[in-house]
Amino acid sequence: MTDPYTSRTPVHEQRLDGFGTVRVLPLDPAADAAVLHGWVSEERAAFWGMNGLTRDQVTDVYAHMATLDTHHAFLVVKDGEPVALLQTYDPAADRVSECYDTEPGDIGVHLLLAPAGTGGARPGWTAALSGALMAYVLLGLDRTRIVVDPDVDNAKAIARFLKQGFTAGPAVVLPEVDLPDVYLPEKKAQLAFLRREVAFAG
């Protein structure tokens, strides 16, 4: 089976012993629409906030994001297989900045993992993938702190971040955003932070 992603230039590529090669590709809203729509339509992705959107609507959301300088989306591919959607953003240009004191060097991250494959859940898989993504975000982009804002009811995501070394911040209410191109309902979120010296201690 040929890898349809080989022709795309990654912003980050990392080979992990015993895991495989992780490539972080700038999202192509049209080409990646089928994959993304499949992921965000699942009940497990309800917290992502795109349940019920059509494939074209998902394409439009990411086509709009591609026009922004402050928010970026990436398709994460492992050994030629799409495994995650990564979004990064400047917290100072996002509604989260109304809920905590931003620092220079902060970067916001949203991460949606693909559903487990036919082999089911694999121990250590998420940690290995997240390690490669943190290397890109903190080292590749030269940022000093990651902020995440999972829904307060998304216990699985919160537990995963804390296990990866994040420190829990306050539970906050992200305000509604109602703009011509973007609508985001109010969201109760659990903030969490990871500093570069913690992620890459020693």
Backbone torsions as a table, in degrees:
resi	resn	phi	psi	omega
1	MET	NA	128.1	-179.1
2	THR	-79.0	149.8	179.8
3	ASP	-90.3	110.2	-177.3
4	PRO	-70.1	-5.7	-174.9
5	TYR	-100.7	-4.5	-174.3
6	THR	-63.0	-28.1	-177.4
7	SER	-79.2	-8.7	-177.1
8	ARG	-93.9	136.1	-176.4
9	THR	-83.3	120.8	-179.6
10	PRO	-78.6	153.1	170.9
11	VAL	-85.2	-17.2	179.6
12	HIS	-154.3	136.9	175.9
13	GLU	-139.7	131.6	-174.7
14	GLN	-145.9	127.0	176.3
15	ARG	-95.1	125.8	-179.3
16	LEU	-112.9	121.6	-179.6
17	ASP	-56.7	130.8	177.5
18	GLY	77.6	0.8	-177.6
19	PHE	-123.1	-52.3	-178.5
20	GLY	135.8	-169.3	-179.1
21	THR	-103.8	123.3	179.3
22	VAL	-102.2	127.7	177.1
23	ARG	-122.3	132.6	178.3
24	VAL	-105.1	112.7	-174.6
25	LEU	-109.6	135.6	171.2
26	PRO	-54.6	133.3	-176.5
27	LEU	-65.1	137.4	171.4
28	ASP	-105.5	102.1	-171.5
29	PRO	-54.4	-37.9	-178.9
30	ALA	-78.9	-50.0	-176.0
31	ALA	-66.0	-31.8	-175.7
32	ASP	-97.0	3.9	-173.2
33	ALA	-60.8	-42.5	-176.8
34	ALA	-63.1	-44.0	179.1
35	VAL	-62.7	-49.4	-177.7
36	LEU	-63.2	-43.8	-177.8
37	HIS	-62.0	-38.1	177.0
38	GLY	-61.0	-40.9	-178.8
39	TRP	-70.4	-50.8	-171.6
40	VAL	-73.9	-14.2	-179.5
41	SER	-83.9	-13.6	-177.7
42	GLU	-74.3	150.1	179.5
43	GLU	-58.5	-36.0	-179.1
44	ARG	-62.1	-19.4	-178.9
45	ALA	-100.7	17.8	-176.7
46	ALA	-54.8	-37.2	-178.1
47	PHE	-68.4	-16.1	178.2
48	TRP	-71.0	-21.9	173.6
49	GLY	85.1	16.4	-179.5
50	MET	-118.6	9.7	174.8
51	ASN	-55.9	134.0	176.9
52	GLY	94.1	-12.2	177.3
53	LEU	-77.9	146.0	174.9
54	THR	-78.2	167.7	177.9
55	ARG	-59.4	-40.8	179.7
56	ASP	-64.5	-37.9	179.2
57	GLN	-66.5	-39.2	176.7
58	VAL	-62.8	-43.2	176.7
59	THR	-57.6	-44.9	-178.0
60	ASP	-63.2	-39.7	179.8
61	VAL	-59.5	-46.0	-175.9
62	TYR	-80.7	-24.5	172.6
63	ALA	-66.4	-39.6	176.3
64	HIS	-65.8	-43.7	179.9
65	MET	-59.5	-34.1	-179.0
66	ALA	-65.4	-16.2	178.9
67	THR	-87.6	-6.7	-175.5
68	LEU	-93.0	146.9	175.2
69	ASP	-88.8	-14.4	-171.0
70	THR	-104.6	-17.0	-177.1
71	HIS	-127.7	133.7	-176.2
72	HIS	-136.5	146.9	-179.9
73	ALA	-124.5	144.1	-176.5
74	PHE	-137.7	143.6	170.4
75	LEU	-96.9	125.5	179.9
76	VAL	-97.7	125.7	-175.9
77	VAL	-120.4	132.1	176.0
78	LYS	-116.0	118.2	-179.5
79	ASP	49.0	42.6	175.8
80	GLY	84.8	0.0	-178.5
81	GLU	-112.4	127.4	177.5
82	PRO	-63.5	128.0	-176.0
83	VAL	-126.2	-12.3	-178.7
84	ALA	-166.0	157.0	170.1
85	LEU	-110.9	121.7	179.7
86	LEU	-112.8	130.0	173.4
87	GLN	-122.4	134.9	175.2
88	THR	-120.9	153.1	-179.4
89	TYR	-157.0	159.4	175.9
90	ASP	-85.3	111.6	-177.2
91	PRO	-57.3	-31.2	-179.2
92	ALA	-65.5	-20.4	179.9
93	ALA	-104.5	17.8	-175.1
94	ASP	-128.5	159.8	-178.8
95	ARG	-62.1	-21.1	-179.6
96	VAL	-62.6	-24.5	-178.8
97	SER	-65.3	-17.5	177.4
98	GLU	-78.9	-6.6	-172.3
99	CYS	-116.1	-6.3	176.9
100	TYR	-156.1	165.6	-179.3
101	ASP	-84.6	108.1	179.8
102	THR	-70.3	152.0	176.6
103	GLU	-122.7	151.1	171.4
104	PRO	-57.4	137.0	-178.7
105	GLY	93.2	-2.8	176.0
106	ASP	-72.5	147.5	171.2
107	ILE	-142.4	134.8	178.3
108	GLY	-90.4	146.8	-178.4
109	VAL	-136.3	135.3	167.0
110	HIS	-119.9	137.2	-178.3
111	LEU	-135.7	123.9	175.0
112	LEU	-116.8	116.0	180.0
113	LEU	-84.2	143.7	175.1
114	ALA	-65.7	155.6	175.8
115	PRO	-62.4	151.9	178.5
116	ALA	-59.7	142.1	-178.9
117	GLY	-74.0	-165.8	-176.9
118	THR	-62.3	-23.8	-179.9
119	GLY	-80.8	-6.0	-179.9
120	GLY	78.3	-169.8	-177.7
121	ALA	-64.5	142.4	-180.0
122	ARG	-122.1	123.1	-179.4
123	PRO	-57.4	132.0	176.7
124	GLY	82.5	-7.1	-175.9
125	TRP	-64.3	-50.3	-177.9
126	THR	-63.8	-39.8	-179.8
127	ALA	-63.4	-41.5	179.9
128	ALA	-65.1	-46.1	179.6
129	LEU	-62.5	-45.2	-178.6
130	SER	-63.2	-34.4	178.0
131	GLY	-61.3	-41.4	178.4
132	ALA	-66.7	-38.7	-179.0
133	LEU	-70.2	-36.9	177.1
134	MET	-67.1	-33.3	176.3
135	ALA	-63.0	-41.1	177.9
136	TYR	-65.4	-49.4	-173.0
137	VAL	-69.0	-46.1	-174.3
138	LEU	-86.2	-41.2	-177.2
139	LEU	-92.1	-50.1	-178.3
140	GLY	-62.4	-39.7	179.7
141	LEU	-95.1	-0.3	178.2
142	ASP	54.0	54.1	175.8
143	ARG	-108.9	156.0	-174.1
144	THR	-104.7	-16.4	-178.7
145	ARG	-154.9	133.1	174.3
146	ILE	-96.4	138.5	170.5
147	VAL	-118.4	134.2	174.4
148	VAL	-123.4	154.8	-176.5
149	ASP	-139.0	58.6	178.3
150	PRO	-62.7	153.7	175.5
151	ASP	-56.3	140.6	-177.6
152	VAL	-59.4	-25.6	-178.9
153	ASP	-89.2	-3.1	-179.0
154	ASN	-88.4	72.4	-173.7
155	ALA	-60.1	-34.5	-177.4
156	LYS	-64.5	-45.8	-179.9
157	ALA	-66.6	-42.9	-179.5
158	ILE	-60.8	-45.8	179.9
159	ALA	-62.0	-38.3	-179.4
160	ARG	-64.9	-43.9	179.6
161	PHE	-63.6	-43.7	-179.1
162	LEU	-64.2	-36.9	178.3
163	LYS	-64.9	-28.8	-179.0
164	GLN	-85.2	3.5	175.7
165	GLY	105.1	0.2	176.4
166	PHE	-66.9	150.6	174.5
167	THR	-105.3	129.0	-179.5
168	ALA	-67.4	134.8	173.4
169	GLY	-103.0	-154.9	-179.9
170	PRO	-78.0	155.9	166.3
171	ALA	-83.7	131.4	-172.8
172	VAL	-134.3	170.5	173.3
173	VAL	-114.4	111.0	177.4
174	LEU	-76.2	128.7	-174.6
175	PRO	-69.8	155.1	175.5
176	GLU	-60.8	141.9	173.9
177	VAL	-117.1	121.2	-178.7
178	ASP	-130.5	87.4	-178.5
179	LEU	-117.8	164.3	179.9
180	PRO	-55.4	-37.6	-176.5
181	ASP	-99.2	-14.9	-173.7
182	VAL	-140.0	132.5	169.6
183	TYR	-127.6	124.4	176.3
184	LEU	-129.1	122.4	177.7
185	PRO	-70.2	162.1	174.6
186	GLU	-54.8	143.5	-176.3
187	LYS	-137.8	130.7	172.8
188	LYS	-88.4	118.4	-171.6
189	ALA	-126.7	152.9	172.6
190	GLN	-105.4	110.0	178.5
191	LEU	-76.1	147.7	174.8
192	ALA	-149.4	150.9	-171.7
193	PHE	-132.6	147.1	175.6
194	LEU	-136.8	118.2	179.0
195	ARG	-87.8	150.6	-176.3
196	ARG	-60.0	-39.0	-177.4
197	GLU	-70.1	-20.4	175.4
198	VAL	-81.4	-45.0	-178.5
199	ALA	-64.7	-35.1	-176.2
200	PHE	-124.4	47.6	179.6
201	ALA	-61.2	135.5	177.7
202	GLY	74.0	NA	NA
